Amino acid sequence: MKRMLMLLLLLSVLPLVGQEDECSHEGPYTAEFNIEACDFYNRYPTYSNPNPYFILEPGWQLVLEGEEDGEIVHLEITVLDEVEWVDGVWTRVIEEREWVDEELVEVSRNFFAACADTNDIYYFGEDVDNYEDGEIINHNSAWRSGVNNAKAGLYMPGTILLGARYYQEVAPGVALDRAEIMEVGEIEVGEWVFENAVFTQESTDLDDPCSVGEKVFAPGIGLVQDESLELVSAEFIFHLPDAVPFKR
């Protein structure tokens, strides 16, 4: 795999604050974001797609597959034609459905919004249904910004800074995922070759902070690799006739 590093503009967030990383001494992860200054595209239910690494246009669907611990995992990520009011912001709903060996194990509704000034994508929480034998058994990992001291995290910056570290989820005791941008370059996934892909490493304060996973995002597509899962299809499964991309 050939990777070609490139440095873009500075990340539009407040100076780094937050939890120090005990696995290295290169700096903390940003946990505070100037969200109040954002004019969110999703303040009204428009169909904006301002960040090429994270598609918010309704109908866009990614399918990833792979093997984990000897089991076949199938993941479908779909941008719904729905918005949800979370912590004072209209957020776009993205549904994730995950099967393990053809058995449904999780359905989540994730809430995202894009800052119009920076094109940063913020994550405002998720509703989660965990399944076993076809029945919902719990809602573990669910959280919403503004509830129980949870706050929105930065999921995908509008501009990329190599080495940038930021919390994607800020829900104490429930969800504290964080990411670091490692490099930007080329990746081969199946029959595709993606240029200018963003490679990230993710960890969490809730488990061993030294245990990391890798995700890769391609421009114009979104998530193309999540650990052992790789993209197998990316397409619009429906189109809205009145959708107006890039319009506030």
Summary of the structure (lengths in Angstrom):
residues: 248
radius of gyration: 17.3
end to end distance: 38.4
largest distance: 50.6
contacts: 777
relative contact order: 0.21
helix: 2%
strand: 52%
